[in-house]
Every structure is written in structure tokens, then in C-alpha cells.
Amino acid sequence: MNTNIEKSKALFSAAKEVIPGGVNSPVRAFKAVGGDPLFIKSAKGAYIYDADDNRYIELINSWGPMIIGHANPIISDAVKQAVEGSLSFGAPTEAEVHIARKIVSMVPSIEKVRMVNSGTEATMSAIRVARGYTGRDKIIKFEGCYHGHGDSFLIAAGSGMATMGVPNSPGVTAGTAKDTLTAAYNDLEAVEKLVAQNKGEIAALIIEPVPGNMGCILPKEGYLEGLREICTKEGIVLIFDEVMTGFRLAPGGAQELYGVTPDMTTLGKIIGGGMPVGAYGGKKEIMDHVSPDGPVYQAGTLSGNPIAMASGRAMLDYLSTHPEVYETIGATCERLDLGIRAVLDKMGLKYYSTRLGSMYSLFFGEHEVVDFETAKQCDTALFGKYFQAMLKRGVYFPPSQFESLFLSTALTDQDVDHIVTATEESLKEIL
Ligand SMILES: *Cc1c(COP(=O)(O)O)cnc(C)c1O
């Protein structure tokens, strides 16, 4: 039992004095599940160690990037070697050519690609390019889909304001919000309606093809194809935000898996192998609008950073030459899902679980979860208790009902069996 977290508690107190909420990204603060966040000292393979030397089985993997396990020498060695040649130049390098060619070869929609430093930068830049390309201002996004913290994306639809975006963060101006239209995920008609009401004004439709930021949610049959059709017909740039799903669901992401090719794609997380990297790319015709070829400005002092490129390059080289990775983690994820379901069925607990490849969500509730509304109806209080009980048993779930699990190849069947046993013990304790 991991019950001594004194050092984490002390660090959290100290952090709160000098860092807002004690963390550099909100979900890390455990607000959604209660309790104090763990401060992490190190990680190796499928295990992560906190400041008090407790060991946990990792189910977050830095929100995706550590798909081949922590401190994997394939990545670490490439980084160590790159460090010797200086940390940054602010000038082009061979590694950037290599990684760009690799991305183009892996991701169906990408003919040209620009590297940035985060997923947020990738999505912000992609919609700027889509706006520059189409000469239109508005974008459509989906409730519960997360695209980083750019102003245009921090918008929720207020009830009764179906066509007018309302910011859900102070600091986002009404001017910005009015250009973001929102629709429910998995509802094609809602998109058709928005498009009809804003004819000729919509530059881009941006979507997580398989959302992972309201828990893992699966697209209904024909949904992504339907969006593709609408965008083609209306001259709207279809952007798949594959920051999470890219290189995770398949070497070419969700677009490869579903056979639906967007006009642009945004990438992040796995693409840097753990270093801060993002990218956006798409059709040549669109990407040729980016500076210095075209008029749409976008730049970065540390973009294409040699250490980040070495890390990302090692990751993509590995994934593109080891297709069995996807089968292996898919099988691990299935074992986890079936194991947990057997426990919950035996206990007669109502739940809904979603799984695709190595993404997995367990929702406590009776209903099918198909969008943000149905995700919000789940028992988040029970999830919080489950999270805490699992943590004590050495299993580190994402600290929110609305986050997907991201498995790594380092997770063994024994680890999975431990998670299943811990689930049974945890639920017996809290119910
Ligand atoms: C994580 C995420 C982002 C933001 O990426 P950052 O690197 O955190 O800025 C954008 N879109 C999706 C789908 C994400 O999961």
C-alpha cells in the first residue's frame, strides 16, 4: 500500500507558494479527484516513482508520449548523443529534414509539415493557416474536444446560443469567441445546421477524430466520413487534431485507421518522444500559404530544436519500423478492459467502457457515452474514490474521469492482472 506521501505533500505546499495551484498544467493538481498530487522523481518502463519512493503502474505515460515506456534507451540514447552537439542552433538541420520526411510518409494527409513546440502551437497555427487560405474567419469545434489553450478553442456553447460561441475562460475576448462555433460530437446534423447558418464563412472544422479529452469516445459509423463530405462540399478545411491519436492508434493515426483523410493534421505528444514538440501539416496547396513561401506568418526560436528532433526522430523511426507495437498494446488494452469488465459485472456495477487501440476509458454510469453531455452524466465522485483507492494500490490512473488512459508497450500482462485485482479490492473498499 502506497500511503506515505509526506514528501509529495511538502513539495505541493512549497509549490503552491510560487506556482499557480502548485502545478504547471491544471489537471496535474488532482482537483477532479481530490487529494494531493504526487511529485514524481523518476520513471522506468511501465513504472513511475514518486518523491517518497512509492512505485506505481503508469497508465498516463505523460498523456501519451511515452508509448514505448519510460526512459527507453531507444529514445534516451538518441537524446544523449544529440546533447553533445549543442542544445540549439536556430538554423536548419538534417534531423528536421529526416523527421519531416518520416511524418509525410506516415500520415496520409500530410504532404508538407511545419514543426512547432507544443500541440497548442500546432492547433493555433493550423487554424491561422486555414483562415489565411480560405479568407474566412469562423471555425467549428466540438463540445468536449480539447485543442490546447489557444483563445479560439476555449469556447463552450452556452445553452440557447447554438451559433454563438461563449468563452469559458476569462481573458478570451467576445470578439474571438464569436468566431468559434460549437457542435456536439457525433451529431452530423448539428454541423449541417451550423454550416447552413454560416454559409461561406467557415474556414475550418477542427476535431479530435477519436476524442480523448472527454474520456475516450468513439466516432459513430459514418460520422467522420460525413464531416469529410460536408467540408469538401463547402470548401471548409477539415483539420484532424491528432495530437493524442497520432502515432498512437496507428502509425498514421486515426485517419489511417478510419480511412478518412483530412486537409490538415495537427500533431504533438508522441511526435516528440517526451520532448516538447508539435507539428502541423497538410496538403501542399494549403501549406504553401505558410511563411516564408506564403503570407501566413508562423515562426519559432526553438522550433525544430535538435534535441527534440533527435528524440522525436528516434520515436518515429522506431514506430514506423515496428508495426507489431500496435497489436501488442491493443492486446494489452483488451486484456485490461475485459478484466475490469469481468470484475464490474460480477459486482453488478453499472459502467460503460470505451477502447480503441491503446486508449481506454471506464465511465461509471448506465448510459452509452457518445459525446460530452453523456460523458458528464457519469458518476465523477465515484471515479474520484476509485482513483484514490487505486493509487494506494500502486496504480496511477489519469486524475479525471474525462481523460483517456494511454498504455505503453512496457505494460506486462502481470501489470494488467494487478490492475484488475486492485480494481476489485478498490471497489469493495469504496462501495
Ligand atoms: C494535449 C492536446 C493538445 C495540446 O497539446 P499541448 O502540447 O498540451 O499544448 C491539443 N490537442 C489535443 C487533442 C490534445 O490531446
The ligand as an SDF file (V2000), in Angstrom:
LIG
                    3D

 15 15  0  0  0  0  0  0  0  0999 V2000
   -2.7640   17.5560  -25.4960 C   0  0  0  0  0  0  0  0  0  0  0  0
   -3.5960   18.0330  -26.6260 C   0  0  0  0  0  0  0  0  0  0  0  0
   -3.4130   19.2980  -27.1930 C   0  0  0  0  0  0  0  0  0  0  0  0
   -2.4860   20.3160  -26.6050 C   0  0  0  0  0  0  0  0  0  0  0  0
   -1.1650   19.9360  -26.6880 O   0  0  0  0  0  0  0  0  0  0  0  0
   -0.0910   20.6600  -25.7000 P   0  0  0  0  0  0  0  0  0  0  0  0
    1.2050   20.0560  -26.1260 O   0  0  0  0  0  0  0  0  0  0  0  0
   -0.5260   20.3040  -24.3230 O   0  0  0  0  0  0  0  0  0  0  0  0
   -0.1730   22.1020  -25.9700 O   0  0  0  0  0  0  0  0  0  0  0  0
   -4.1350   19.6200  -28.3210 C   0  0  0  0  0  0  0  0  0  0  0  0
   -4.9960   18.7520  -28.8550 N   0  0  0  0  0  0  0  0  0  0  0  0
   -5.2090   17.5290  -28.3400 C   0  0  0  0  0  0  0  0  0  0  0  0
   -6.1570   16.6050  -28.9940 C   0  0  0  0  0  0  0  0  0  0  0  0
   -4.5360   17.1390  -27.1990 C   0  0  0  0  0  0  0  0  0  0  0  0
   -4.7730   15.9450  -26.6630 O   0  0  0  0  0  0  0  0  0  0  0  0
  1  2  1  0
  2  3  1  0
  2 14  2  0
  3  4  1  0
  3 10  2  0
  4  5  1  0
  5  6  1  0
  6  7  2  0
  6  8  1  0
  6  9  1  0
 10 11  1  0
 11 12  2  0
 12 13  1  0
 12 14  1  0
 14 15  1  0
M  END
$$$$
